[in-house]
Amino acid sequence: MSMISEARLSDSPYIESVTRGWTLSEGTSIRPAEIHWHMVFVKQTGGTLALAVGPLTTSGIASWGEGGEILWIKFKLGVFMPHLPIKDRINAEQTLPDASIDRFWLKGAARQIPDFENVETFIERLVHEDDLVHDPLVSAALQDAPVEVSPRTLRHRFLQATGQTQKHIRQYERAIKAAALLRHGISIPDTVFEAGYFDQPHLTRSLKHFLGYTPAQILRQSQP
C-alpha cells in the first residue's frame, strides 16, 4: 500500500467530508469522476501547497509522490467561492499562492492552513467574510423540491455554483448507485433495471466513463 487515509463527516452545512492521507511511496490509481470540488493542502518538506481542485467530469489516473501529508476538504454541491469561478477549475486545479510556511493567500489575505481537526473553524471564517457562499436553489433542485425559476435560470445557477449541469450530476449519481448495487452482488441485468439504464452497453459506458471500471470488473472486485 503506497497511501493510507482516514475520512470523517462534518457538521458544517458547507462541507461534505474531510479526509487526510499520507503517501508512503510513489503510486498511481484509477480515480473516479468527482462532482464536488475540493480545497487540498499537500504538506511536504519545505512547506505546504494549497490547491483548489475539480470537479472532474470523467474517471482518470491519480498519481502521487512519496512522503506527503494531504488534507482534502470536499464541499457540498452548491458551495462555491465567487472570486474563484468554478468553471475555471473543471478538470483542473488552481494553485493558491504561498504567504509563508503555514499560510497561503486567498482574496488578498494570508490564511492559516487548516488541519484535520479545525477545518470547520477555517471554513466558518471564509463564510463570515463572504469568501465562501452557498446557493440554496441548487440544493433544493437536487432534492427534487419545487423551484420557482425558469429552466434557463436554474441552469445558470447550477453552472455558477457547481460548474456542471444538473443532468451531468444526475448521470454521475446514477453511476454511483449502479456501482453500489453491483458491489452488493446484484447481477448486471438487474442493475441495468434498478438503476434505470437502457441496456447493458449503456450501463457499461456510464460506469467506464465515471468510475473507470466496467460492471464485470466491479462485480469481481466485490467478491471475496
C-alpha positions, -999 to 999 in steps of 0.1 A, spaced: 0 0 0 15 33 -11 -11 56 5 -32 55 37 -60 78 46 -89 84 70 -120 104 65 -147 120 86 -181 137 81 -186 173 91 -215 191 109 -208 221 87 -235 228 61 -208 237 37 -186 206 39 -193 171 25 -163 154 41 -128 159 54 -100 134 45 -63 133 54 -38 109 40 -1 100 39 18 89 9 42 61 19 57 57 -16 51 68 -52 19 53 -66 -9 56 -91 -45 45 -91 -77 48 -112 -97 76 -97 -134 82 -103 -150 113 -117 -159 138 -90 -189 162 -90 -177 181 -59 -148 205 -57 -121 204 -31 -96 225 -13 -64 204 -10 -33 210 12 -2 190 4 25 192 31 60 181 22 95 191 32 98 228 28 62 239 31 26 232 22 10 236 -13 -26 249 -13 -49 240 -42 -85 245 -54 -93 213 -73 -121 200 -96 -147 190 -103 -136 161 -125 -160 151 -153 -146 117 -161 -125 90 -145 -87 91 -148 -54 83 -132 -43 98 -99 -6 98 -91 14 109 -60 49 111 -47 65 98 -16 64 115 18 35 138 16 7 146 40 -25 156 23 -57 172 36 -88 172 14 -119 194 21 -148 182 -1 -175 209 -4 -212 202 -7 -228 208 -41 -239 245 -44 -210 258 -23 -186 280 -42 -162 309 -40 -175 339 -60 -140 353 -66 -127 319 -79 -151 309 -107 -156 271 -106 -158 269 -144 -121 277 -145 -113 245 -124 -133 219 -143 -108 190 -148 -81 212 -134 -65 226 -102 -56 261 -92 -26 268 -70 -32 293 -43 0 313 -37 21 308 -6 22 335 21 46 317 45 54 282 55 20 277 71 -2 303 53 -15 309 18 -30 339 0 -68 339 -6 -86 370 -18 -58 394 -7 -55 379 28 -29 355 43 -49 325 56 -37 299 82 -35 265 67 -61 243 85 -55 209 99 -78 178 101 -94 189 134 -100 226 128 -113 226 92 -147 238 104 -133 269 121 -113 277 89 -145 274 68 -166 295 92 -141 323 87 -144 321 50 -182 321 52 -182 350 76 -162 371 52 -184 361 22 -154 343 5 -174 311 5 -212 310 -2 -239 285 -8 -267 286 -34 -298 270 -18 -315 268 -51 -290 241 -62 -296 220 -31 -334 223 -35 -333 212 -71 -311 182 -63 -336 172 -36 -364 175 -62 -380 203 -43 -401 228 -64 -381 258 -75 -398 289 -88 -373 299 -115 -371 293 -152 -351 263 -166 -326 288 -181 -321 305 -147 -317 271 -129 -291 260 -155 -272 292 -150 -272 288 -112 -260 252 -115 -231 262 -137 -222 291 -114 -223 271 -82 -211 237 -95 -195 242 -129 -218 214 -142 -253 209 -154 -279 192 -133 -282 164 -159 -245 156 -156 -248 154 -118 -278 131 -121 -259 108 -145 -230 106 -121 -253 98 -92 -269 71 -112 -235 55 -119 -227 56 -82 -260 39 -75 -253 12 -101 -218 5 -87 -233 2 -52 -258 -24 -65 -231 -44 -82 -209 -43 -50 -238 -58 -31 -239 -87 -55 -268 -76 -77 -265 -91 -112 -257 -69 -142 -291 -73 -158 -309 -64 -125 -286 -34 -120 -295 -22 -155 -332 -23 -145 -328 -10 -109 -306 20 -119 -327 29 -149 -303 22 -178 -315 14 -213 -294 -18 -216 -261 -33 -206 -239 -14 -231 -254 19 -217 -245 8 -182 -210 -2 -192 -203 31 -210 -216 51 -180 -195 32 -154 -164 32 -175 -168 70 -181 -175 79 -144 -157 52 -124 -131 38 -148 -143 2 -144 -168 -20 -163 -197 -36 -145 -179 -70 -147 -148 -56 -131 -168 -40 -103 -186 -73 -96 -152 -91 -94 -138 -66 -70 -168 -72 -47 -162 -109 -45 -142 -123 -15 
